[in-house]
Structure formats: C-alpha cells, structure tokens
Amino acid sequence: MAKATPHGPTPPASYEAALQELEQLVAKLESGDLPLEQLLSQYQRGAELLAFCRERLQAVQTQVQVLDQGVLKAWTPDAA
C-alpha cells in the first residue's frame, strides 16, 4: 500500500500500479482479517484508487476522441 504523507496517501505512479494495489486491497477486504479501523481506511483507499483509475480511463477516452476527430468508431475484429 502507498505510504501516507502529510498531505494524504501517495498517488499511484500509473493506472497499472493503481489497479494492482486495488486488487490487493480487495483481497484483504474479502479475507475478513482486518480490524474495523483498518477496514475503513482500506475501503477509503480503495475508493481513491477506483476514482484514480476512472479518471485515467476517461482521459484516455477523451484523447481517443480527439485523435478520431470527435467520432468514435466501432471496433471490429476485421479493423484490427
């Protein structure tokens, strides 16, 4: 898990790092072995990571729209 700083938890280095940390947090939460206080803080960190991932995905989608001049094209296996 990311170390806390005076300004809050360290943001993930990348989408992939956030996704990996989120998967680890889900496994911990599902294990049922965490005390209530840690459960709440881990859940909060998971929500932050999820928001980070959603923001990154939205940014990529926006970039694709710009590259396609605002027209998203349906992907088909033949087009790849």
MDTraj code that builds the backbone (N, CA, C; nanometers):
import mdtraj as md
import numpy as np

residues = "MET ALA LYS ALA THR PRO HIS GLY PRO THR PRO PRO ALA SER TYR GLU ALA ALA LEU GLN GLU LEU GLU GLN LEU VAL ALA LYS LEU GLU SER GLY ASP LEU PRO LEU GLU GLN LEU LEU SER GLN TYR GLN ARG GLY ALA GLU LEU LEU ALA PHE CYS ARG GLU ARG LEU GLN ALA VAL GLN THR GLN VAL GLN VAL LEU ASP GLN GLY VAL LEU LYS ALA TRP THR PRO ASP ALA ALA".split()
xyz = np.array([
    [0.0838, -0.1174, 0.0000],
    [0.0000, 0.0000, 0.0000],
    [0.0881, 0.1235, 0.0000],
    [0.0377, 0.2317, -0.0587],
    [0.1141, 0.3554, -0.0644],
    [0.1308, 0.4134, 0.0754],
    [0.2449, 0.4762, 0.0983],
    [0.2719, 0.5361, 0.2287],
    [0.2025, 0.6710, 0.2387],
    [0.1537, 0.7001, 0.3556],
    [0.0862, 0.8277, 0.3779],
    [0.1895, 0.9391, 0.3893],
    [0.1527, 1.0542, 0.3395],
    [0.2339, 1.1743, 0.3516],
    [0.1536, 1.2755, 0.4328],
    [0.2142, 1.3868, 0.4705],
    [0.1376, 1.4870, 0.5445],
    [0.0156, 1.5372, 0.4672],
    [0.0183, 1.5225, 0.3345],
    [-0.0916, 1.5711, 0.2514],
    [-0.1836, 1.4587, 0.2073],
    [-0.1720, 1.3406, 0.2631],
    [-0.2573, 1.2285, 0.2271],
    [-0.1761, 1.1178, 0.1634],
    [-0.2451, 1.0107, 0.1185],
    [-0.1740, 0.8984, 0.0598],
    [-0.1072, 0.9364, -0.0715],
    [0.0000, 0.8678, -0.1000],
    [0.0737, 0.8910, -0.2232],
    [-0.0106, 0.8446, -0.3414],
    [-0.0234, 0.9274, -0.4434],
    [-0.0995, 0.8823, -0.5602],
    [-0.0226, 0.7721, -0.6337],
    [-0.0940, 0.6828, -0.6990],
    [-0.0267, 0.5762, -0.7722],
    [0.0587, 0.6325, -0.8854],
    [0.1625, 0.5589, -0.9210],
    [0.2525, 0.6026, -1.0281],
    [0.1873, 0.5887, -1.1655],
    [0.0938, 0.4942, -1.1772],
    [0.0311, 0.4697, -1.3072],
    [-0.1028, 0.4003, -1.2858],
    [-0.1767, 0.3882, -1.3953],
    [-0.3029, 0.3153, -1.3928],
    [-0.2789, 0.1710, -1.3493],
    [-0.1753, 0.1110, -1.4056],
    [-0.1452, -0.0286, -1.3756],
    [-0.1104, -0.0485, -1.2280],
    [-0.0342, 0.0458, -1.1711],
    [0.0015, 0.0385, -1.0294],
    [-0.1232, 0.0534, -0.9426],
    [-0.2123, 0.1437, -0.9810],
    [-0.3366, 0.1636, -0.9058],
    [-0.4230, 0.0389, -0.9120],
    [-0.4325, -0.0207, -1.0290],
    [-0.5126, -0.1410, -1.0451],
    [-0.4566, -0.2566, -0.9622],
    [-0.3254, -0.2703, -0.9613],
    [-0.2621, -0.3767, -0.8818],
    [-0.2875, -0.3547, -0.7325],
    [-0.2708, -0.2308, -0.6868],
    [-0.2960, -0.2018, -0.5453],
    [-0.4429, -0.2249, -0.5109],
    [-0.5317, -0.1873, -0.6012],
    [-0.6746, -0.2068, -0.5789],
    [-0.7080, -0.3556, -0.5675],
    [-0.6482, -0.4375, -0.6520],
    [-0.6709, -0.5820, -0.6448],
    [-0.6219, -0.6390, -0.5111],
    [-0.5079, -0.5904, -0.4630],
    [-0.4553, -0.6358, -0.3343],
    [-0.5477, -0.5939, -0.2192],
    [-0.6003, -0.4715, -0.2283],
    [-0.6917, -0.4240, -0.1249],
    [-0.8197, -0.5062, -0.1220],
    [-0.8724, -0.5384, -0.2386],
    [-0.9943, -0.6192, -0.2445],
    [-0.9704, -0.7548, -0.1784],
    [-0.8558, -0.8150, -0.2063],
    [-0.8240, -0.9443, -0.1447],
    [-0.8181, -0.9320, 0.0074],
    [-0.7573, -0.8239, 0.0585],
    [-0.7504, -0.8028, 0.2034],
    [-0.8892, -0.7833, 0.2629],
    [-0.9710, -0.7024, 0.1937],
    [-1.1052, -0.6756, 0.2436],
    [-1.1899, -0.8026, 0.2447],
    [-1.1756, -0.8821, 0.1420],
    [-1.2535, -1.0055, 0.1329],
    [-1.2072, -1.1112, 0.2324],
    [-1.0836, -1.1016, 0.2788],
    [-1.0317, -1.2012, 0.3728],
    [-1.1027, -1.1941, 0.5074],
    [-1.1501, -1.0758, 0.5434],
    [-1.2185, -1.0596, 0.6712],
    [-1.1248, -1.0561, 0.7908],
    [-0.9947, -1.0438, 0.7680],
    [-0.8968, -1.0474, 0.8764],
    [-0.8572, -0.9094, 0.9288],
    [-0.9141, -0.8033, 0.8750],
    [-0.8738, -0.6690, 0.9163],
    [-0.9593, -0.6181, 1.0318],
    [-0.8966, -0.5484, 1.1273],
    [-0.9739, -0.4817, 1.2323],
    [-1.0612, -0.3723, 1.1693],
    [-1.1654, -0.3335, 1.2373],
    [-1.2624, -0.2379, 1.1844],
    [-1.1975, -0.1076, 1.1365],
    [-1.1034, -0.0526, 1.2143],
    [-1.0405, 0.0740, 1.1770],
    [-0.9621, 0.0594, 1.0463],
    [-0.8893, -0.0508, 1.0337],
    [-0.8133, -0.0736, 0.9103],
    [-0.9068, -0.1021, 0.7942],
    [-1.0167, -0.1700, 0.8218],
    [-1.1134, -0.1999, 0.7184],
    [-1.1657, -0.0707, 0.6561],
    [-1.1987, 0.0240, 0.7406],
    [-1.2495, 0.1516, 0.6926],
    [-1.1435, 0.2279, 0.6132],
    [-1.0202, 0.2328, 0.6629],
    [-0.9147, 0.3064, 0.5915],
    [-0.8796, 0.2373, 0.4600],
    [-0.8810, 0.1045, 0.4571],
    [-0.8524, 0.0318, 0.3336],
    [-0.9642, 0.0524, 0.2319],
    [-1.0871, 0.0552, 0.2798],
    [-1.2008, 0.0809, 0.1913],
    [-1.1896, 0.2210, 0.1304],
    [-1.1513, 0.3179, 0.2134],
    [-1.1354, 0.4555, 0.1647],
    [-1.0248, 0.4621, 0.0595],
    [-0.9130, 0.3953, 0.0840],
    [-0.8036, 0.3927, -0.0132],
    [-0.8503, 0.3269, -0.1431],
    [-0.9286, 0.2211, -0.1312],
    [-0.9823, 0.1561, -0.2496],
    [-1.0698, 0.2506, -0.3310],
    [-1.1519, 0.3299, -0.2635],
    [-1.2368, 0.4275, -0.3328],
    [-1.1508, 0.5321, -0.4040],
    [-1.0407, 0.5739, -0.3400],
    [-0.9493, 0.6703, -0.4029],
    [-0.8831, 0.6097, -0.5266],
    [-0.8415, 0.4849, -0.5164],
    [-0.7776, 0.4178, -0.6303],
    [-0.8761, 0.3989, -0.7448],
    [-1.0002, 0.3641, -0.7111],
    [-1.1021, 0.3477, -0.8135],
    [-1.1269, 0.4797, -0.8865],
    [-1.1339, 0.5890, -0.8118],
    [-1.1520, 0.7208, -0.8730],
    [-1.0332, 0.7548, -0.9628],
    [-0.9122, 0.7241, -0.9185],
    [-0.7911, 0.7478, -0.9984],
    [-0.7994, 0.6708, -1.1306],
    [-0.8373, 0.5424, -1.1225],
    [-0.8469, 0.4597, -1.2442],
    [-0.9533, 0.5136, -1.3391],
    [-1.0664, 0.5516, -1.2845],
    [-1.1743, 0.6065, -1.3690],
    [-1.1292, 0.7350, -1.4381],
    [-1.0588, 0.8207, -1.3650],
    [-1.0089, 0.9457, -1.4238],
    [-0.9108, 0.9177, -1.5373],
    [-0.8205, 0.8218, -1.5157],
    [-0.7231, 0.7867, -1.6198],
    [-0.7928, 0.7303, -1.7431],
    [-0.8906, 0.6419, -1.7216],
    [-0.9636, 0.5848, -1.8342],
    [-1.0402, 0.6926, -1.9102],
    [-1.1001, 0.7855, -1.8376],
    [-1.1725, 0.8950, -1.9020],
    [-1.0767, 0.9819, -1.9833],
    [-0.9573, 1.0078, -1.9307],
    [-0.8583, 1.0885, -2.0024],
    [-0.8164, 1.0197, -2.1316],
    [-0.7974, 0.8886, -2.1261],
    [-0.7595, 0.8144, -2.2459],
    [-0.8734, 0.8170, -2.3474],
    [-0.9954, 0.7992, -2.3000],
    [-1.1099, 0.8034, -2.3907],
    [-1.1201, 0.9394, -2.4591],
    [-1.0967, 1.0451, -2.3838],
    [-1.1003, 1.1795, -2.4407],
    [-0.9916, 1.1967, -2.5465],
    [-0.8735, 1.1446, -2.5189],
    [-0.7644, 1.1529, -2.6169],
    [-0.7981, 1.0771, -2.7444],
    [-0.8613, 0.9609, -2.7297],
    [-0.9005, 0.8829, -2.8475],
    [-1.0042, 0.9604, -2.9286],
    [-1.0971, 1.0240, -2.8608],
    [-1.1976, 1.1034, -2.9311],
    [-1.1323, 1.2171, -3.0091],
    [-1.0335, 1.2811, -2.9490],
    [-0.9627, 1.3893, -3.0171],
    [-0.8887, 1.3340, -3.1381],
    [-0.8220, 1.2216, -3.1219],
    [-0.7486, 1.1613, -3.2333],
    [-0.8413, 1.1191, -3.3460],
    [-0.9604, 1.0763, -3.3120],
    [-1.0581, 1.0368, -3.4127],
    [-1.1446, 1.1547, -3.4545],
    [-1.1032, 1.2748, -3.4210],
    [-1.1723, 1.3992, -3.4537],
    [-1.3152, 1.3987, -3.4009],
    [-1.3294, 1.3501, -3.2786],
    [-1.4587, 1.3542, -3.2113],
    [-1.5555, 1.2454, -3.2530],
    [-1.5154, 1.1551, -3.3406],
    [-1.6046, 1.0485, -3.3849],
    [-1.5457, 0.9153, -3.3415],
    [-1.6129, 0.8515, -3.2479],
    [-1.5667, 0.7191, -3.2064],
    [-1.6133, 0.6175, -3.3091],
    [-1.5218, 0.5328, -3.3509],
    [-1.5529, 0.4318, -3.4488],
    [-1.5723, 0.2982, -3.3779],
    [-1.6712, 0.2253, -3.4209],
    [-1.6947, 0.0938, -3.3623],
    [-1.5798, 0.0020, -3.3999],
    [-1.5289, -0.0705, -3.3008],
    [-1.4184, -0.1618, -3.3256],
    [-1.4738, -0.2936, -3.3756],
    [-1.4129, -0.3451, -3.4783],
    [-1.4483, -0.4781, -3.5282],
    [-1.3198, -0.5567, -3.5423],
    [-1.3249, -0.6887, -3.5266],
    [-1.2027, -0.7693, -3.5386],
    [-1.1347, -0.7513, -3.6739],
    [-1.2097, -0.7254, -3.7797],
    [-1.1531, -0.7077, -3.9129],
    [-1.0739, -0.5774, -3.9249],
    [-1.1077, -0.4781, -3.8389],
    [-1.0413, -0.3480, -3.8461],
    [-0.9062, -0.3492, -3.7763],
    [-0.8801, -0.4491, -3.6952],
    [-0.7563, -0.4527, -3.6186],
    [-0.6387, -0.4929, -3.7023],
])
top = md.Topology()
chain = top.add_chain()
for i, resn in enumerate(residues, 1):
    res = top.add_residue(resn, chain, resSeq=i)
    for name in ("N", "CA", "C"):
        top.add_atom(name, md.element.get_by_symbol(name[0]), res)
traj = md.Trajectory(xyz[None], top)
